[in-house]
Amino acid sequence: MRLETLAADADEADALDDDVLAALGADDYRFKVWGGDWCGDCRRQLPGFAAALDAAGVPEDRIEDFPVTKGPNGKEGEGVDEHGIELIPTVVVEDGDGEEIARFVEEADVSIAEFLARELAEPEASA
């Protein structure tokens, strides 16, 4: 099953800074996205994030989506326990070796794309 909310909203990609797109498209990052089509935050945020990934030229084979359902004990779905998913949307960015290097959880003062671009730029700033 694929997340419908991870369909790109092309109108939102035009508003993104070139530096954000460059950060998302750099290296061989893999993006793992947990969300639910029933979730208001996901419906509001994921289409813009999908548009950013598309505009950044991230190939589809480096984007994995994991639909989440509400269960009696919290969120349920593939990878939820393994990755400690409690709130959605959650986006985990992994490097080419599968190591987590950035994580967005539910909400921030900027878009998912901008938040992750900041996180991905931090290691470079300290190198």
N, CA, C and O atoms as a Tinker XYZ file with bonds, in Angstrom:
   508  protein
     1  N      0.842000   -1.174000    0.000000    73     2
     2  CA     0.000000    0.000000    0.000000    64     1     3
     3  C      0.888000    1.238000    0.000000    63     2     4     5
     4  O      1.897000    1.271000    0.704000    81     3
     5  N      0.541000    2.222000   -0.751000    73     3     6
     6  CA     1.300000    3.470000   -0.858000    64     5     7
     7  C      0.512000    4.584000   -0.197000    63     6     8     9
     8  O     -0.718000    4.604000   -0.237000    81     7
     9  N      1.235000    5.509000    0.411000    73     7    10
    10  CA     0.590000    6.674000    1.015000    64     9    11
    11  C      0.108000    7.623000   -0.077000    63    10    12    13
    12  O      0.910000    8.120000   -0.868000    81    11
    13  N     -1.186000    7.873000   -0.123000    73    11    14
    14  CA    -1.720000    8.823000   -1.094000    64    13    15
    15  C     -1.245000   10.236000   -0.784000    63    14    16    17
    16  O     -1.097000   11.057000   -1.689000    81    15
    17  N     -1.007000   10.519000    0.492000    73    15    18
    18  CA    -0.568000   11.861000    0.884000    64    17    19
    19  C      0.863000   12.152000    0.445000    63    18    20    21
    20  O      1.332000   13.283000    0.567000    81    19
    21  N      1.556000   11.138000   -0.064000    73    19    22
    22  CA     2.921000   11.336000   -0.543000    64    21    23
    23  C      2.936000   11.605000   -2.054000    63    22    24    25
    24  O      3.951000   11.406000   -2.722000    81    23
    25  N      1.798000   12.059000   -2.576000    73    23    26
    26  CA     1.730000   12.502000   -3.966000    64    25    27
    27  C      2.163000   13.968000   -4.004000    63    26    28    29
    28  O      1.694000   14.784000   -3.210000    81    27
    29  N      3.050000   14.287000   -4.922000    73    27    30
    30  CA     3.646000   15.626000   -4.976000    64    29    31
    31  C      2.626000   16.702000   -5.309000    63    30    32    33
    32  O      1.775000   16.518000   -6.179000    81    31
    33  N      2.720000   17.828000   -4.609000    73    31    34
    34  CA     1.948000   19.027000   -4.903000    64    33    35
    35  C      2.902000   19.995000   -5.596000    63    34    36    37
    36  O      3.678000   20.688000   -4.939000    81    35
    37  N      2.842000   20.039000   -6.923000    73    35    38
    38  CA     3.800000   20.812000   -7.716000    64    37    39
    39  C      3.812000   22.291000   -7.347000    63    38    40    41
    40  O      4.849000   22.941000   -7.478000    81    39
    41  N      2.703000   22.833000   -6.897000    73    39    42
    42  CA     2.659000   24.255000   -6.526000    64    41    43
    43  C      3.611000   24.571000   -5.380000    63    42    44    45
    44  O      4.159000   25.671000   -5.311000    81    43
    45  N      3.806000   23.621000   -4.489000    73    43    46
    46  CA     4.656000   23.865000   -3.329000    64    45    47
    47  C      6.139000   23.809000   -3.661000    63    46    48    49
    48  O      6.936000   24.452000   -2.978000    81    47
    49  N      6.528000   23.074000   -4.669000    73    47    50
    50  CA     7.945000   22.942000   -5.018000    64    49    51
    51  C      8.520000   24.267000   -5.502000    63    50    52    53
    52  O      9.701000   24.539000   -5.289000    81    51
    53  N      7.714000   25.085000   -6.143000    73    51    54
    54  CA     8.193000   26.360000   -6.669000    64    53    55
    55  C      8.656000   27.304000   -5.575000    63    54    56    57
    56  O      9.481000   28.181000   -5.828000    81    55
    57  N      8.144000   27.141000   -4.372000    73    55    58
    58  CA     8.467000   28.051000   -3.277000    64    57    59
    59  C      9.743000   27.668000   -2.533000    63    58    60    61
    60  O     10.154000   28.373000   -1.612000    81    59
    61  N     10.375000   26.561000   -2.921000    73    59    62
    62  CA    11.533000   26.091000   -2.180000    64    61    63
    63  C     12.828000   26.727000   -2.664000    63    62    64    65
    64  O     13.027000   26.971000   -3.854000    81    63
    65  N     13.680000   26.980000   -1.715000    73    63    66
    66  CA    14.993000   27.550000   -1.961000    64    65    67
    67  C     15.884000   26.532000   -2.660000    63    66    68    69
    68  O     15.788000   25.337000   -2.380000    81    67
    69  N     16.741000   26.981000   -3.558000    73    67    70
    70  CA    17.649000   26.084000   -4.275000    64    69    71
    71  C     18.581000   25.340000   -3.322000    63    70    72    73
    72  O     18.953000   24.198000   -3.592000    81    71
    73  N     18.966000   25.977000   -2.204000    73    71    74
    74  CA    19.842000   25.319000   -1.234000    64    73    75
    75  C     19.144000   24.132000   -0.575000    63    74    76    77
    76  O     19.775000   23.112000   -0.298000    81    75
    77  N     17.841000   24.267000   -0.327000    73    75    78
    78  CA    17.064000   23.171000    0.260000    64    77    79
    79  C     17.035000   21.998000   -0.711000    63    78    80    81
    80  O     17.273000   20.854000   -0.325000    81    79
    81  N     16.742000   22.291000   -1.968000    73    79    82
    82  CA    16.686000   21.234000   -2.975000    64    81    83
    83  C     18.048000   20.571000   -3.153000    63    82    84    85
    84  O     18.129000   19.352000   -3.306000    81    83
    85  N     19.106000   21.357000   -3.133000    73    83    86
    86  CA    20.458000   20.801000   -3.276000    64    85    87
    87  C     20.793000   19.884000   -2.112000    63    86    88    89
    88  O     21.395000   18.828000   -2.310000    81    87
    89  N     20.411000   20.271000   -0.900000    73    87    90
    90  CA    20.691000   19.447000    0.287000    64    89    91
    91  C     19.944000   18.122000    0.219000    63    90    92    93
    92  O     20.504000   17.079000    0.558000    81    91
    93  N     18.691000   18.150000   -0.214000    73    91    94
    94  CA    17.899000   16.925000   -0.295000    64    93    95
    95  C     18.421000   15.993000   -1.385000    63    94    96    97
    96  O     18.392000   14.772000   -1.227000    81    95
    97  N     18.895000   16.565000   -2.486000    73    95    98
    98  CA    19.338000   15.764000   -3.614000    64    97    99
    99  C     20.788000   15.332000   -3.547000    63    98   100   101
   100  O     21.250000   14.577000   -4.403000    81    99
   101  N     21.506000   15.796000   -2.549000    73    99   102
   102  CA    22.929000   15.462000   -2.426000    64   101   103
   103  C     23.125000   14.015000   -2.009000    63   102   104   105
   104  O     22.240000   13.395000   -1.418000    81   103
   105  N     24.283000   13.497000   -2.323000    73   103   106
   106  CA    24.689000   12.155000   -1.889000    64   105   107
   107  C     23.677000   11.088000   -2.301000    63   106   108   109
   108  O     22.909000   11.263000   -3.247000    81   107
   109  N     23.700000    9.997000   -1.575000    73   107   110
   110  CA    22.784000    8.881000   -1.849000    64   109   111
   111  C     21.794000    8.716000   -0.703000    63   110   112   113
   112  O     21.527000    7.599000   -0.262000    81   111
   113  N     21.257000    9.820000   -0.229000    73   111   114
   114  CA    20.325000    9.754000    0.893000    64   113   115
   115  C     19.115000    8.899000    0.537000    63   114   116   117
   116  O     18.623000    8.913000   -0.592000    81   115
   117  N     18.653000    8.153000    1.545000    73   115   118
   118  CA    17.405000    7.398000    1.444000    64   117   119
   119  C     16.415000    8.051000    2.402000    63   118   120   121
   120  O     16.771000    8.400000    3.528000    81   119
   121  N     15.190000    8.213000    1.959000    73   119   122
   122  CA    14.158000    8.857000    2.756000    64   121   123
   123  C     13.094000    7.826000    3.095000    63   122   124   125
   124  O     12.469000    7.247000    2.207000    81   123
   125  N     12.896000    7.604000    4.388000    73   123   126
   126  CA    11.856000    6.697000    4.874000    64   125   127
   127  C     10.773000    7.549000    5.519000    63   126   128   129
   128  O     11.037000    8.318000    6.443000    81   127
   129  N      9.550000    7.399000    5.020000    73   127   130
   130  CA     8.449000    8.270000    5.417000    64   129   131
   131  C      7.334000    7.444000    6.043000    63   130   132   133
   132  O      6.787000    6.543000    5.408000    81   131
   133  N      6.999000    7.757000    7.298000    73   131   134
   134  CA     5.864000    7.138000    7.982000    64   133   135
   135  C      4.756000    8.165000    8.058000    63   134   136   137
   136  O      4.980000    9.310000    8.452000    81   135
   137  N      3.559000    7.751000    7.678000    73   135   138
   138  CA     2.422000    8.653000    7.727000    64   137   139
   139  C      1.132000    7.878000    7.566000    63   138   140   141
   140  O      1.132000    6.657000    7.409000    81   139
   141  N      0.048000    8.604000    7.609000    73   139   142
   142  CA    -1.266000    8.003000    7.427000    64   141   143
   143  C     -2.149000    8.931000    6.620000    63   142   144   145
   144  O     -2.183000   10.136000    6.870000    81   143
   145  N     -2.856000    8.383000    5.662000    73   143   146
   146  CA    -3.759000    9.207000    4.855000    64   145   147
   147  C     -4.899000    9.766000    5.696000    63   146   148   149
   148  O     -5.556000   10.719000    5.277000    81   147
   149  N     -5.143000    9.206000    6.851000    73   147   150
   150  CA    -6.177000    9.646000    7.785000    64   149   151
   151  C     -5.686000   10.804000    8.660000    63   150   152   153
   152  O     -6.486000   11.438000    9.347000    81   151
   153  N     -4.393000   11.083000    8.641000    73   151   154
   154  CA    -3.764000   12.039000    9.555000    64   153   155
   155  C     -3.746000   13.447000    8.957000    63   154   156   157
   156  O     -3.225000   13.654000    7.861000    81   155
   157  N     -4.311000   14.404000    9.674000    73   155   158
   158  CA    -4.347000   15.786000    9.202000    64   157   159
   159  C     -2.971000   16.384000    8.972000    63   158   160   161
   160  O     -2.751000   17.058000    7.966000    81   159
   161  N     -2.037000   16.147000    9.897000    73   159   162
   162  CA    -0.674000   16.664000    9.727000    64   161   163
   163  C     -0.031000   16.096000    8.461000    63   162   164   165
   164  O      0.653000   16.816000    7.734000    81   163
   165  N     -0.251000   14.807000    8.199000    73   163   166
   166  CA     0.319000   14.165000    7.008000    64   165   167
   167  C     -0.295000   14.740000    5.739000    63   166   168   169
   168  O      0.419000   15.024000    4.778000    81   167
   169  N     -1.610000   14.912000    5.729000    73   167   170
   170  CA    -2.280000   15.467000    4.545000    64   169   171
   171  C     -1.811000   16.887000    4.273000    63   170   172   173
   172  O     -1.774000   17.314000    3.119000    81   171
   173  N     -1.456000   17.620000    5.316000    73   171   174
   174  CA    -1.008000   18.999000    5.164000    64   173   175
   175  C      0.462000   19.086000    4.740000    63   174   176   177
   176  O      0.817000   19.970000    3.960000    81   175
   177  N      1.316000   18.197000    5.230000    73   175   178
   178  CA     2.752000   18.346000    5.042000    64   177   179
   179  C      3.384000   17.452000    3.972000    63   178   180   181
   180  O      4.326000   17.873000    3.299000    81   179
   181  N      2.889000   16.243000    3.806000    73   179   182
   182  CA     3.568000   15.304000    2.922000    64   181   183
   183  C      3.501000   15.632000    1.437000    63   182   184   185
   184  O      4.474000   15.360000    0.734000    81   183
   185  N      2.406000   16.206000    0.910000    73   183   186
   186  CA     2.423000   16.553000   -0.519000    64   185   187
   187  C      3.530000   17.562000   -0.864000    63   186   188   189
   188  O      4.160000   17.448000   -1.916000    81   187
   189  N      3.765000   18.529000   -0.004000    73   187   190
   190  CA     4.833000   19.496000   -0.240000    64   189   191
   191  C      6.204000   18.858000   -0.146000    63   190   192   193
   192  O      7.108000   19.201000   -0.908000    81   191
   193  N      6.363000   17.919000    0.795000    73   191   194
   194  CA     7.638000   17.229000    0.917000    64   193   195
   195  C      7.899000   16.365000   -0.310000    63   194   196   197
   196  O      9.018000   16.323000   -0.820000    81   195
   197  N      6.873000   15.682000   -0.779000    73   195   198
   198  CA     7.012000   14.862000   -1.987000    64   197   199
   199  C      7.403000   15.737000   -3.182000    63   198   200   201
   200  O      8.225000   15.337000   -4.007000    81   199
   201  N      6.814000   16.924000   -3.271000    73   199   202
   202  CA     7.157000   17.851000   -4.349000    64   201   203
   203  C      8.617000   18.288000   -4.240000    63   202   204   205
   204  O      9.302000   18.428000   -5.254000    81   203
   205  N      9.091000   18.503000   -3.018000    73   203   206
   206  CA    10.486000   18.895000   -2.817000    64   205   207
   207  C     11.434000   17.780000   -3.241000    63   206   208   209
   208  O     12.450000   18.041000   -3.886000    81   207
   209  N     11.112000   16.545000   -2.883000    73   207   210
   210  CA    11.955000   15.416000   -3.287000    64   209   211
   211  C     11.990000   15.301000   -4.804000    63   210   212   213
   212  O     13.041000   15.044000   -5.391000    81   211
   213  N     10.844000   15.491000   -5.430000    73   211   214
   214  CA    10.755000   15.429000   -6.883000    64   213   215
   215  C     11.594000   16.544000   -7.517000    63   214   216   217
   216  O     12.363000   16.298000   -8.446000    81   215
   217  N     11.439000   17.765000   -7.010000    73   215   218
   218  CA    12.186000   18.908000   -7.548000    64   217   219
   219  C     13.686000   18.765000   -7.313000    63   218   220   221
   220  O     14.491000   19.284000   -8.087000    81   219
   221  N     14.063000   18.061000   -6.244000    73   219   222
   222  CA    15.476000   17.843000   -5.929000    64   221   223
   223  C     16.074000   16.707000   -6.752000    63   222   224   225
   224  O     17.281000   16.467000   -6.702000    81   223
   225  N     15.238000   16.014000   -7.503000    73   223   226
   226  CA    15.720000   14.926000   -8.342000    64   225   227
   227  C     16.007000   13.639000   -7.594000    63   226   228   229
   228  O     16.792000   12.812000   -8.060000    81   227
   229  N     15.375000   13.457000   -6.427000    73   227   230
   230  CA    15.577000   12.220000   -5.662000    64   229   231
   231  C     14.816000   11.100000   -6.366000    63   230   232   233
   232  O     13.600000   11.187000   -6.534000    81   231
   233  N     15.529000   10.045000   -6.779000    73   231   234
   234  CA    14.845000    8.946000   -7.472000    64   233   235
   235  C     13.861000    8.217000   -6.561000    63   234   236   237
   236  O     14.072000    8.107000   -5.353000    81   235
   237  N     12.793000    7.726000   -7.159000    73   235   238
   238  CA    11.755000    7.043000   -6.376000    64   237   239
   239  C     12.283000    5.846000   -5.609000    63   238   240   241
   240  O     11.751000    5.510000   -4.551000    81   239
   241  N     13.326000    5.191000   -6.123000    73   239   242
   242  CA    13.838000    4.011000   -5.430000    64   241   243
   243  C     14.606000    4.362000   -4.157000    63   242   244   245
   244  O     15.034000    3.469000   -3.426000    81   243
   245  N     14.785000    5.661000   -3.885000    73   243   246
   246  CA    15.416000    6.083000   -2.629000    64   245   247
   247  C     14.392000    6.670000   -1.651000    63   246   248   249
   248  O     14.759000    7.258000   -0.633000    81   247
   249  N     13.105000    6.503000   -1.973000    73   247   250
   250  CA    12.027000    6.984000   -1.109000    64   249   251
   251  C     11.146000    5.797000   -0.751000    63   250   252   253
   252  O     10.572000    5.153000   -1.629000    81   251
   253  N     11.043000    5.512000    0.533000    73   251   254
   254  CA    10.182000    4.423000    1.000000    64   253   255
   255  C      9.082000    5.023000    1.858000    63   254   256   257
   256  O      9.343000    5.871000    2.711000    81   255
   257  N      7.857000    4.584000    1.633000    73   255   258
   258  CA     6.769000    5.062000    2.476000    64   257   259
   259  C      6.184000    3.897000    3.252000    63   258   260   261
   260  O      6.092000    2.771000    2.764000    81   259
   261  N      5.794000    4.210000    4.477000    73   259   262
   262  CA     5.281000    3.217000    5.409000    64   261   263
   263  C      3.955000    3.705000    5.980000    63   262   264   265
   264  O      3.943000    4.539000    6.886000    81   263
   265  N      2.837000    3.196000    5.461000    73   263   266
   266  CA     1.535000    3.590000    5.989000    64   265   267
   267  C      1.379000    3.144000    7.449000    63   266   268   269
   268  O      1.740000    2.029000    7.825000    81   267
   269  N      0.838000    4.040000    8.237000    73   267   270
   270  CA     0.654000    3.810000    9.673000    64   269   271
   271  C     -0.836000    3.832000    9.979000    63   270   272   273
   272  O     -1.585000    4.646000    9.439000    81   271
   273  N     -1.250000    2.926000   10.853000    73   271   274
   274  CA    -2.632000    2.912000   11.319000    64   273   275
   275  C     -2.653000    3.184000   12.821000    63   274   276   277
   276  O     -1.633000    3.097000   13.505000    81   275
   277  N     -3.843000    3.516000   13.308000    73   275   278
   278  CA    -4.021000    3.704000   14.749000    64   277   279
   279  C     -4.411000    2.360000   15.349000    63   278   280   281
   280  O     -5.374000    1.728000   14.913000    81   279
   281  N     -3.663000    1.938000   16.340000    73   279   282
   282  CA    -3.980000    0.697000   17.026000    64   281   283
   283  C     -4.347000    0.972000   18.470000    63   282   284   285
   284  O     -4.268000    2.117000   18.916000    81   283
   285  N     -4.743000   -0.040000   19.202000    73   283   286
   286  CA    -5.141000    0.148000   20.601000    64   285   287
   287  C     -3.986000    0.614000   21.497000    63   286   288   289
   288  O     -4.210000    1.207000   22.552000    81   287
   289  N     -2.759000    0.341000   21.068000    73   287   290
   290  CA    -1.596000    0.733000   21.872000    64   289   291
   291  C     -0.734000    1.779000   21.186000    63   290   292   293
   292  O      0.442000    1.927000   21.520000    81   291
   293  N     -1.301000    2.507000   20.231000    73   291   294
   294  CA    -0.538000    3.538000   19.532000    64   293   295
   295  C     -0.442000    3.251000   18.048000    63   294   296   297
   296  O     -1.293000    2.566000   17.481000    81   295
   297  N      0.599000    3.779000   17.422000    73   295   298
   298  CA     0.780000    3.626000   15.980000    64   297   299
   299  C      1.221000    2.203000   15.645000    63   298   300   301
   300  O      1.994000    1.579000   16.372000    81   299
   301  N      0.701000    1.711000   14.513000    73   299   302
   302  CA     1.044000    0.367000   14.048000    64   301   303
   303  C      1.393000    0.431000   12.567000    63   302   304   305
   304  O      0.837000    1.230000   11.813000    81   303
   305  N      2.324000   -0.427000   12.171000    73   303   306
   306  CA     2.714000   -0.512000   10.775000    64   305   307
   307  C      4.144000   -0.981000   10.653000    63   306   308   309
   308  O      4.861000   -1.096000   11.646000    81   307
   309  N      4.553000   -1.251000    9.425000    73   307   310
   310  CA     5.901000   -1.740000    9.165000    64   309   311
   311  C      6.956000   -0.734000    9.651000    63   310   312   313
   312  O      6.894000    0.454000    9.335000    81   311
   313  N      7.908000   -1.231000   10.414000    73   311   314
   314  CA     9.030000   -0.417000   10.871000    64   313   315
   315  C      8.743000    0.515000   12.028000    63   314   316   317
   316  O      9.648000    1.203000   12.498000    81   315
   317  N      7.500000    0.557000   12.503000    73   315   318
   318  CA     7.133000    1.476000   13.578000    64   317   319
   319  C      7.936000    1.200000   14.845000    63   318   320   321
   320  O      8.530000    2.113000   15.419000    81   319
   321  N      7.952000   -0.047000   15.276000    73   319   322
   322  CA     8.687000   -0.394000   16.495000    64   321   323
   323  C     10.197000   -0.271000   16.285000    63   322   324   325
   324  O     10.907000    0.296000   17.116000    81   323
   325  N     10.667000   -0.802000   15.180000    73   323   326
   326  CA    12.101000   -0.804000   14.878000    64   325   327
   327  C     12.695000    0.606000   14.854000    63   326   328   329
   328  O     13.825000    0.820000   15.292000    81   327
   329  N     11.924000    1.559000   14.339000    73   327   330
   330  CA    12.415000    2.931000   14.199000    64   329   331
   331  C     11.870000    3.881000   15.267000    63   330   332   333
   332  O     12.132000    5.083000   15.210000    81   331
   333  N     11.126000    3.368000   16.227000    73   331   334
   334  CA    10.620000    4.193000   17.315000    64   333   335
   335  C      9.647000    5.272000   16.867000    63   334   336   337
   336  O      9.724000    6.408000   17.334000    81   335
   337  N      8.743000    4.932000   15.976000    73   335   338
   338  CA     7.781000    5.901000   15.443000    64   337   339
   339  C      6.615000    6.041000   16.419000    63   338   340   341
   340  O      5.888000    5.081000   16.675000    81   339
   341  N      6.447000    7.237000   16.955000    73   339   342
   342  CA     5.333000    7.511000   17.865000    64   341   343
   343  C      4.393000    8.572000   17.300000    63   342   344   345
   344  O      3.190000    8.538000   17.558000    81   343
   345  N      4.936000    9.508000   16.536000    73   343   346
   346  CA     4.149000   10.589000   15.949000    64   345   347
   347  C      4.372000   10.601000   14.443000    63   346   348   349
   348  O      5.439000   10.225000   13.957000    81   347
   349  N      3.351000   11.039000   13.712000    73   347   350
   350  CA     3.489000   11.118000   12.260000    64   349   351
   351  C      3.047000   12.487000   11.777000    63   350   352   353
   352  O      2.214000   13.124000   12.422000    81   351
   353  N      3.580000   12.953000   10.662000    73   351   354
   354  CA     4.555000   12.266000    9.846000    64   353   355
   355  C      5.935000   12.220000   10.509000    63   354   356   357
   356  O      6.331000   13.138000   11.227000    81   355
   357  N      6.646000   11.136000   10.250000    73   355   358
   358  CA     8.050000   11.016000   10.630000    64   357   359
   359  C      8.819000   10.670000    9.370000    63   358   360   361
   360  O      8.429000    9.780000    8.613000    81   359
   361  N      9.925000   11.387000    9.150000    73   359   362
   362  CA    10.801000   11.118000    8.011000    64   361   363
   363  C     12.193000   10.856000    8.554000    63   362   364   365
   364  O     12.752000   11.681000    9.277000    81   363
   365  N     12.749000    9.712000    8.207000    73   363   366
   366  CA    14.108000    9.351000    8.589000    64   365   367
   367  C     14.967000    9.398000    7.335000    63   366   368   369
   368  O     14.610000    8.826000    6.304000    81   367
   369  N     16.102000   10.086000    7.430000    73   367   370
   370  CA    17.048000   10.140000    6.324000    64   369   371
   371  C     18.239000    9.267000    6.694000    63   370   372   373
   372  O     18.829000    9.410000    7.765000    81   371
   373  N     18.578000    8.363000    5.786000    73   371   374
   374  CA    19.723000    7.483000    5.996000    64   373   375
   375  C     20.770000    7.748000    4.919000    63   374   376   377
   376  O     20.445000    8.126000    3.794000    81   375
   377  N     22.025000    7.543000    5.287000    73   375   378
   378  CA    23.091000    7.654000    4.305000    64   377   379
   379  C     23.174000    6.364000    3.493000    63   378   380   381
   380  O     22.380000    5.448000    3.708000    81   379
   381  N     24.112000    6.282000    2.575000    73   379   382
   382  CA    24.252000    5.120000    1.711000    64   381   383
   383  C     24.531000    3.825000    2.448000    63   382   384   385
   384  O     24.295000    2.742000    1.912000    81   383
   385  N     25.043000    3.929000    3.700000    73   383   386
   386  CA    25.320000    2.745000    4.512000    64   385   387
   387  C     24.143000    2.341000    5.387000    63   386   388   389
   388  O     24.243000    1.381000    6.150000    81   387
   389  N     23.019000    3.066000    5.286000    73   387   390
   390  CA    21.838000    2.753000    6.090000    64   389   391
   391  C     21.854000    3.342000    7.478000    63   390   392   393
   392  O     21.043000    2.960000    8.322000    81   391
   393  N     22.778000    4.280000    7.738000    73   391   394
   394  CA    22.855000    4.920000    9.052000    64   393   395
   395  C     21.953000    6.151000    9.079000    63   394   396   397
   396  O     21.990000    6.975000    8.166000    81   395
   397  N     21.144000    6.270000   10.130000    73   395   398
   398  CA    20.274000    7.434000   10.261000    64   397   399
   399  C     21.121000    8.682000   10.499000    63   398   400   401
   400  O     21.976000    8.714000   11.383000    81   399
   401  N     20.860000    9.714000    9.683000    73   399   402
   402  CA    21.619000   10.953000    9.835000    64   401   403
   403  C     20.725000   12.165000   10.103000    63   402   404   405
   404  O     21.222000   13.229000   10.473000    81   403
   405  N     19.413000   12.012000    9.921000    73   403   406
   406  CA    18.483000   13.109000   10.215000    64   405   407
   407  C     17.097000   12.522000   10.409000    63   406   408   409
   408  O     16.762000   11.466000    9.874000    81   407
   409  N     16.283000   13.256000   11.210000    73   407   410
   410  CA    14.914000   12.798000   11.479000    64   409   411
   411  C     14.015000   14.010000   11.694000    63   410   412   413
   412  O     14.344000   14.933000   12.438000    81   411
   413  N     12.862000   13.974000   11.013000    73   411   414
   414  CA    11.797000   14.950000   11.211000    64   413   415
   415  C     10.649000   14.217000   11.895000    63   414   416   417
   416  O     10.274000   13.119000   11.482000    81   415
   417  N     10.090000   14.825000   12.945000    73   415   418
   418  CA     8.978000   14.202000   13.657000    64   417   419
   419  C      7.828000   15.199000   13.794000    63   418   420   421
   420  O      7.969000   16.224000   14.462000    81   419
   421  N      6.735000   14.911000   13.189000    73   419   422
   422  CA     5.421000   15.549000   13.261000    64   421   423
   423  C      5.356000   16.993000   12.800000    63   422   424   425
   424  O      4.619000   17.287000   11.859000    81   423
   425  N      6.086000   17.901000   13.413000    73   423   426
   426  CA     5.899000   19.311000   13.084000    64   425   427
   427  C      7.124000   20.117000   13.472000    63   426   428   429
   428  O      7.831000   19.778000   14.421000    81   427
   429  N      7.367000   21.186000   12.731000    73   427   430
   430  CA     8.471000   22.100000   13.030000    64   429   431
   431  C      8.049000   23.495000   12.595000    63   430   432   433
   432  O      6.958000   23.687000   12.058000    81   431
   433  N      8.918000   24.456000   12.831000    73   431   434
   434  CA     8.606000   25.831000   12.466000    64   433   435
   435  C      8.778000   26.089000   10.969000    63   434   436   437
   436  O      8.479000   27.182000   10.488000    81   435
   437  N      9.261000   25.085000   10.232000    73   435   438
   438  CA     9.433000   25.166000    8.780000    64   437   439
   439  C      8.928000   23.865000    8.153000    63   438   440   441
   440  O      8.541000   22.936000    8.862000    81   439
   441  N      8.933000   23.807000    6.842000    73   439   442
   442  CA     8.481000   22.597000    6.142000    64   441   443
   443  C      9.421000   21.423000    6.427000    63   442   444   445
   444  O     10.538000   21.607000    6.909000    81   443
   445  N      8.950000   20.231000    6.124000    73   443   446
   446  CA     9.780000   19.038000    6.299000    64   445   447
   447  C     11.069000   19.178000    5.492000    63   446   448   449
   448  O     12.154000   18.878000    5.991000    81   447
   449  N     10.949000   19.630000    4.249000    73   447   450
   450  CA    12.119000   19.768000    3.379000    64   449   451
   451  C     13.137000   20.739000    3.974000    63   450   452   453
   452  O     14.333000   20.448000    4.006000    81   451
   453  N     12.665000   21.884000    4.440000    73   451   454
   454  CA    13.576000   22.877000    5.021000    64   453   455
   455  C     14.216000   22.355000    6.304000    63   454   456   457
   456  O     15.408000   22.558000    6.531000    81   455
   457  N     13.437000   21.689000    7.135000    73   455   458
   458  CA    13.964000   21.136000    8.380000    64   457   459
   459  C     15.076000   20.126000    8.090000    63   458   460   461
   460  O     16.155000   20.194000    8.678000    81   459
   461  N     14.805000   19.197000    7.184000    73   459   462
   462  CA    15.801000   18.176000    6.881000    64   461   463
   463  C     17.027000   18.769000    6.195000    63   462   464   465
   464  O     18.145000   18.314000    6.436000    81   463
   465  N     16.838000   19.766000    5.351000    73   463   466
   466  CA    17.982000   20.427000    4.704000    64   465   467
   467  C     18.905000   21.038000    5.757000    63   466   468   469
   468  O     20.128000   20.955000    5.643000    81   467
   469  N     18.315000   21.650000    6.777000    73   467   470
   470  CA    19.123000   22.206000    7.885000    64   469   471
   471  C     19.902000   21.096000    8.587000    63   470   472   473
   472  O     21.098000   21.226000    8.846000    81   471
   473  N     19.199000   20.003000    8.889000    73   471   474
   474  CA    19.831000   18.882000    9.587000    64   473   475
   475  C     20.962000   18.272000    8.757000    63   474   476   477
   476  O     22.017000   17.919000    9.286000    81   475
   477  N     20.727000   18.157000    7.469000    73   475   478
   478  CA    21.738000   17.556000    6.606000    64   477   479
   479  C     22.942000   18.469000    6.398000    63   478   480   481
   480  O     24.045000   17.994000    6.129000    81   479
   481  N     22.735000   19.768000    6.522000    73   479   482
   482  CA    23.836000   20.721000    6.369000    64   481   483
   483  C     24.705000   20.805000    7.621000    63   482   484   485
   484  O     25.874000   21.176000    7.525000    81   483
   485  N     24.164000   20.472000    8.787000    73   483   486
   486  CA    24.915000   20.601000   10.044000    64   485   487
   487  C     26.196000   19.785000   10.068000    63   486   488   489
   488  O     27.229000   20.323000   10.468000    81   487
   489  N     26.193000   18.500000    9.658000    73   487   490
   490  CA    27.459000   17.758000    9.683000    64   489   491
   491  C     28.520000   18.397000    8.798000    63   490   492   493
   492  O     29.701000   18.389000    9.145000    81   491
   493  N     28.108000   18.954000    7.650000    73   491   494
   494  CA    29.061000   19.603000    6.762000    64   493   495
   495  C     29.647000   20.835000    7.408000    63   494   496   497
   496  O     30.827000   21.131000    7.220000    81   495
   497  N     28.841000   21.562000    8.169000    73   495   498
   498  CA    29.303000   22.766000    8.833000    64   497   499
   499  C     30.346000   22.456000    9.906000    63   498   500   501
   500  O     31.246000   23.257000   10.157000    81   499
   501  N     30.216000   21.286000   10.536000    73   499   502
   502  CA    31.150000   20.929000   11.603000    64   501   503
   503  C     32.354000   20.146000   11.100000    63   502   504   505
   504  O     33.276000   19.872000   11.868000    81   503
   505  N     32.358000   19.776000    9.802000    73   503   506
   506  CA    33.470000   18.998000    9.253000    64   505   507
   507  C     34.675000   19.864000    8.981000    63   506   508
   508  O     35.700000   19.366000    8.516000    81   507
